[in-house]
Amino acid sequence: MRRVDIIKRAGKNIRLAKGRTILTSLAIAVGATTVALAIAAGKGGNAYVESLANKLGDQNALTISRLIKNKKDPYAPNKVETTLEDSRKNLAEADMEKHSIKNEDLQKITKIKGVRNVSPKVPINIDTIRVENGIKYDGSVATKNDEQEMGLSAGKLSKNNQIDNGKVIAPKAYVEPFGGKNPADIVGKKVVFEMKDAEGKTFEKTFEIQAVDAGKTDTNFNYHGNFWMNNSDGLEIAKKQNSGEMRFYSASVTTDGTRKVDEIKKEITALNGGEFYQVSTFADDKATVQTAINVMAAGLAGFGFLTLLASAFGIINTQYISVLERTSQIGLMKSLGMRKSDVSKLFRYEAALIGLFGGIIGIVVAYGITFLNPVISSVLKLQKTSGVDTNLLQPDLFAWILLVVGLMLLSVISGFLPARKAAKMNPIEALRTE
């Protein structure tokens, strides 16, 4: 019997059992929809991170910190050699030595071919932030020491997106405390930072607001709500707050584009015999976020596959019932010369068609849900919080086609035993069955 004739007969048989076929297909469709949405969410989530990275991130930037290799048990007790106070002081200094980066270390990195600038992350401790009306607020200050873009709602920065000396970028949340209605109202106003020096004495430093941030995600994918100043002003304050040689916990490295970032990363990592620095690129940070998205998408897909597994047992049950109901028909077909292989193929094709219908229904439903992207974006406030409006559910036609093919294969496997049972039937005994 020709294959095309077997397929036609299989299609006719499942049409005769419409109710059962529809219910089984719908069960498959539930799992197919879940898996298809997981695929769409994974693709859309990665696209969102990519768009955010391209908008806010400097692709040629690296972040360095000390590589700490603990050979000692981190939970081992520390021996008090003198007084408790001295012991704690010595321990703090030792910890600073282990974790900090010195100026001489930064000079080594500066000499590497392809490195344009090395900017240490300056630690600044602020007690209070005082606005023009004299009211004090708690808050934080950070240094902007790279050329990465920052979203601004008012004001503008200098060349290479740098903050001028004696000026800061204010958080959008400070518009109201400064008596403004719009971000532009507070540009040019003064803000006073109160701090303590290395001896514990309070000192102040006044800055002018050069710009106001957009209240959105920064280059590290998190909005912190800091005041931002340039590295030069930050170093001046840090020197007052720290006695002795300046040390830093991390630094930002920008490249000139003449060498690949990965090549520079390897060279920095290799300094001091590879025992000193750990280096992360913007691509590394982006990959970390995308990995998390892929894991969540895989988890959602896992639930879908569990549903499909349950559906597989439904197909087995459906096909067994079909075999029992059509025993006489099977006997008649075999007595008329239909081969065992053709009988087996007939039931396998029926199972495949059920998987096909279920997969198509699932894909159609998933595609329909993607039209809710504007609603999803609005609920999650993506445009407002990040400035990037990317659809979080993006159809992946190739992956979806593979999904449908996989469902057909799963259905064929599920229908193998019932098909085998039908093929092995004795035609004489089958014809006797009423």
C-alpha positions in Angstrom: 0.0 0.0 0.0 1.4 3.4 -1.0 2.5 5.7 1.8 0.3 8.5 0.6 -2.8 6.2 0.7 -1.9 5.2 4.3 -1.6 8.9 5.3 -5.0 9.7 3.7 -6.6 6.8 5.5 -5.0 8.0 8.8 -6.5 11.4 8.2 -9.9 10.0 7.5 -9.8 7.8 10.7 -9.0 10.7 13.0 -11.8 12.8 11.4 -14.2 10.0 12.3 -13.1 10.3 15.9 -13.3 14.1 16.1 -14.1 14.4 19.8 -11.3 12.2 21.0 -8.8 13.7 18.5 -9.7 17.3 19.6 -9.3 16.5 23.3 -6.0 14.8 22.8 -4.7 17.6 20.6 -5.7 20.2 23.1 -3.8 18.4 25.8 -0.7 18.5 23.6 -1.4 22.1 22.8 -1.2 23.2 26.5 2.3 21.9 26.7 3.2 23.2 23.3 2.0 26.7 24.2 4.1 26.7 27.4 7.3 25.5 25.6 6.7 28.0 22.7 6.3 30.9 25.2 9.4 29.8 27.0 11.3 30.0 23.7 9.8 33.4 22.9 10.6 34.7 26.4 14.2 33.5 26.2 14.7 35.1 22.8 12.9 38.4 23.9 14.8 38.5 27.2 18.2 38.2 25.6 17.2 40.8 23.0 16.2 43.1 25.8 19.5 42.7 27.6 21.3 43.2 24.3 19.4 46.4 23.5 20.0 47.7 27.1 23.7 46.9 26.8 24.1 48.6 23.4 22.3 51.7 24.8 24.1 52.1 28.1 27.2 50.1 28.1 30.8 50.7 26.9 31.7 47.5 25.0 35.4 48.4 25.3 35.4 48.7 29.1 36.8 46.3 31.6 36.5 46.1 35.4 39.4 44.9 37.5 39.7 43.8 41.1 42.1 41.8 43.3 42.1 38.1 42.9 41.9 36.5 46.3 43.0 32.9 46.8 42.2 31.8 50.3 44.7 29.0 51.3 43.6 29.3 54.9 40.3 28.2 56.3 38.1 31.4 56.1 36.3 30.3 59.3 39.5 29.7 61.3 39.8 31.8 64.5 42.2 34.8 64.4 44.8 34.8 67.2 44.8 37.9 69.4 48.5 38.7 69.6 48.4 42.0 71.6 45.2 43.8 72.6 41.9 43.0 71.0 41.8 46.5 69.5 45.2 46.2 68.0 44.5 42.8 66.7 41.3 44.0 64.9 43.3 46.9 63.5 46.0 44.7 62.2 43.4 42.3 60.7 41.6 45.3 59.0 44.9 46.4 57.5 45.7 42.9 56.3 42.3 42.7 54.7 42.8 46.0 53.0 46.2 44.8 51.7 44.6 41.6 50.3 41.7 43.3 48.6 43.0 46.7 47.5 44.7 47.9 44.4 47.6 50.3 44.7 48.6 53.1 42.3 51.7 51.1 41.2 49.3 48.4 40.2 47.3 50.8 38.1 50.5 52.0 36.4 51.2 48.5 35.2 47.9 48.3 33.5 48.2 51.7 32.0 51.3 50.6 30.1 49.5 47.7 28.4 49.1 48.2 24.6 45.5 49.2 23.8 44.7 50.6 27.2 43.5 54.3 27.0 42.6 55.0 30.6 42.6 53.4 34.0 40.2 54.9 36.5 40.0 53.5 40.1 36.6 53.2 41.8 37.0 55.8 44.5 35.4 55.0 47.8 33.5 58.1 49.2 31.7 58.1 52.5 29.0 60.8 52.9 27.3 61.6 56.2 24.6 64.0 54.9 23.5 65.8 51.8 22.3 69.4 52.3 20.2 71.2 49.8 19.9 75.0 49.4 17.1 75.4 51.9 19.3 73.8 54.6 17.4 70.5 54.9 19.7 67.5 55.2 19.2 64.1 53.6 21.1 60.8 53.7 22.3 59.5 50.4 25.3 58.3 48.6 27.9 59.6 46.1 29.8 57.7 43.4 32.4 58.6 40.8 31.7 58.4 37.1 35.1 57.3 35.8 34.3 56.0 32.3 32.9 57.1 29.1 29.7 55.1 29.3 26.4 56.8 28.5 24.2 58.0 31.3 20.5 58.8 30.8 19.8 62.4 31.6 16.5 64.2 32.1 18.1 67.7 32.2 21.5 69.4 31.7 24.4 68.0 29.7 27.9 66.6 30.2 31.2 67.7 28.8 33.3 65.9 26.1 33.4 62.1 26.4 30.4 62.2 28.8 32.5 63.5 31.6 31.4 65.5 34.6 33.1 68.9 35.1 35.3 69.6 38.2 33.2 70.9 41.1 30.0 69.6 39.5 27.7 66.6 40.0 24.9 64.7 38.4 21.9 64.7 40.8 19.3 61.9 41.1 15.9 62.7 39.7 14.4 62.1 43.1 16.0 65.4 44.4 14.0 67.6 42.1 11.3 68.1 44.8 13.8 68.6 47.8 15.4 71.4 45.8 12.1 73.1 45.3 11.9 72.3 41.6 8.9 71.1 39.5 11.0 69.7 36.6 14.6 68.4 36.5 15.7 71.5 34.5 14.7 73.7 37.5 17.6 72.3 39.7 20.4 72.5 37.2 22.9 75.0 38.4 21.8 74.8 42.0 24.3 74.1 44.9 24.5 71.0 47.0 26.7 70.5 50.1 28.2 67.1 51.1 29.1 66.7 54.8 31.8 64.1 55.5 34.4 63.1 58.0 38.2 63.0 57.3 40.7 60.4 58.4 40.8 61.9 61.9 37.0 61.9 62.3 36.6 65.7 61.9 33.6 66.9 59.8 34.3 68.8 56.6 32.1 70.1 53.8 32.4 70.4 50.1 30.0 72.3 47.8 29.1 71.2 44.3 27.0 72.6 41.5 24.4 70.4 39.8 25.5 70.0 36.2 22.8 67.6 35.1 19.9 65.4 36.5 19.7 61.7 35.8 16.8 60.1 34.1 15.9 57.9 37.0 16.6 54.8 34.9 18.9 51.9 34.8 22.6 52.7 34.7 25.5 50.9 33.1 25.4 48.1 35.7 21.7 47.2 34.9 20.7 48.6 38.3 19.5 52.1 39.2 21.2 53.3 42.4 20.0 56.9 42.8 23.5 58.2 43.6 25.0 61.7 43.2 27.8 61.4 40.6 31.0 63.3 40.5 34.2 63.0 38.4 37.1 60.9 39.4 39.3 63.9 40.2 36.9 65.4 42.8 36.4 61.9 44.2 40.1 61.4 44.7 40.4 64.7 46.5 37.7 63.7 49.0 39.0 60.1 49.3 42.5 61.4 50.2 41.1 63.4 53.1 39.1 60.4 54.3 42.0 58.0 54.1 45.4 58.2 55.7 48.5 56.9 54.0 48.7 55.5 50.5 45.5 55.5 48.5 44.1 52.1 47.7 41.2 51.0 45.7 39.0 47.9 45.6 38.4 48.0 41.8 39.1 50.1 38.7 37.6 50.6 35.3 39.7 50.2 32.2 38.8 51.8 28.9 40.5 50.7 25.6 41.4 52.6 22.5 39.8 50.1 20.1 43.1 49.0 18.6 43.0 45.6 20.2 40.3 43.2 21.1 39.0 43.5 24.6 39.5 39.8 25.3 43.2 40.1 24.4 43.7 43.0 26.8 41.7 41.0 29.5 44.2 38.1 29.1 47.2 40.3 29.4 45.9 42.0 32.5 45.0 38.7 34.1 48.5 37.4 33.3 50.2 40.2 35.3 52.2 39.1 38.4 52.1 35.5 37.2 48.3 35.5 37.1 48.1 35.7 40.9 46.7 39.3 41.2 43.8 40.4 39.0 40.4 39.2 38.1 39.0 41.0 35.1 35.4 41.2 33.8 34.3 42.7 30.6 31.0 44.2 29.7 30.3 41.1 27.7 30.9 39.0 30.8 28.3 40.9 32.8 25.9 40.8 29.9 26.4 37.0 29.5 25.7 36.5 33.3 22.3 38.2 32.9 21.5 36.3 29.7 22.4 33.1 31.4 19.9 33.8 34.2 17.2 34.5 31.6 18.0 31.3 29.8 17.8 29.3 33.0 14.3 30.8 33.8 13.2 30.1 30.2 14.4 26.5 30.5 12.5 26.2 33.8 9.3 27.3 32.1 10.0 25.0 29.2 10.5 22.2 31.7 6.9 22.6 33.0 5.8 22.5 29.4 7.6 19.3 28.7 6.0 17.7 31.8 2.7 18.6 30.4 3.7 17.0 27.1 4.8 13.9 28.9 1.4 13.6 30.4 -0.1 14.1 27.0 2.1 11.2 25.6 0.3 8.9 28.0 -3.0 10.3 26.7 -2.0 9.4 23.1 -1.1 5.9 24.2 -4.5 5.5 25.8 -6.3 7.0 22.8 -4.5 4.7 20.4 -5.2 1.6 22.5 -8.9 2.4 22.6 -8.8 3.0 18.8 -7.2 -0.4 18.2 -9.9 -2.1 20.4 -12.7 -0.3 18.6 -11.4 -1.1 15.2 -10.4 -4.7 15.7 -12.8 -6.0 13.1 -11.7 -3.3 10.6 -8.0 -4.2 11.2 -8.9 -7.9 10.6 -10.7 -7.0 7.3 -7.8 -4.8 6.1 -5.3 -7.6 6.8 -7.5 -10.3 5.1 -7.6 -8.1 2.0 -3.8 -8.1 1.8 -2.7 -5.2 4.0 0.7 -5.9 5.4 1.6 -5.8 9.1 4.0 -2.9 8.4 1.2 -0.9 6.7 -1.1 -1.5 9.6 1.6 -0.3 12.0 2.2 2.8 9.8 -1.5 3.6 9.8 -1.6 4.0 13.5 1.7 5.7 13.8 0.6 8.3 11.2 -2.6 8.8 13.1 -0.6 9.6 16.2 1.7 11.9 14.2 -1.3 13.8 12.9 -2.6 14.3 16.5 0.8 15.6 17.5 0.9 17.9 14.5 -2.5 19.4 15.2 -1.7 19.9 18.9 1.6 21.5 18.0 0.0 23.9 15.5 -2.7 24.9 18.0 0.0 25.5 20.7 2.1 27.7 18.3 -1.0 29.7 17.2 -2.0 30.4 20.8 1.6 31.3 21.7 1.8 33.6 18.7 -1.4 35.3 19.7 -0.1 35.9 23.2 2.9 37.8 21.7 0.5 40.5 20.7 0.2 41.3 24.4 3.8 42.6 24.4 2.7 46.3 24.7 0.6 45.3 27.8 3.5 43.3 29.3 5.9 46.2 28.7 3.5 48.7 30.3 2.9 46.5 33.3 6.6 45.9 33.9 7.4 49.6 33.1 10.3 48.7 30.9 10.4 51.9 28.9 10.1 54.0 32.0 12.8 52.2 34.1 15.4 51.4 31.4 14.6 53.6 28.4 14.6 50.5 26.3 11.3 49.2 24.8 12.0 45.7 23.5 9.3 43.0 23.1 9.9 40.4 25.8 8.1 37.7 23.8 9.6 37.3 20.4 8.5 34.5 18.1 11.3 32.1 16.9 9.9 30.5 13.8 12.7 28.0 13.4 12.6 26.8 17.0 8.8 26.6 16.8 8.9 24.4 13.7 11.4 22.1 15.5 9.0 22.0 18.4 6.1 20.8 16.2 8.4 18.2 14.5 9.4 17.1 18.0 5.8 16.8 19.1 5.0 14.6 16.0 8.0 12.4 16.9 6.8 12.2 20.5 3.4 11.2 19.3 4.8 8.5 17.0 6.8 7.1 19.8 3.8 7.2 22.1 1.7 5.3 19.5 4.3 2.6 18.9 3.0 0.0 21.3 -0.7 0.3 20.1 0.5 0.2 16.5 2.5 -2.9 17.2 -0.5 -4.5 18.9 -2.7 -3.7 15.8 0.0 -5.1 13.4 0.3 -8.4 15.3 -3.5 -9.1 15.3 -4.6 -12.4 13.7 -7.0 -11.4 10.9 -9.3 -14.4 11.5 -9.6 -13.7 15.2 -10.0 -10.0 14.6 -12.9 -10.6 12.2 -14.7 -12.7 14.8 -14.7 -9.8 17.2 -18.0 -7.9 17.4 
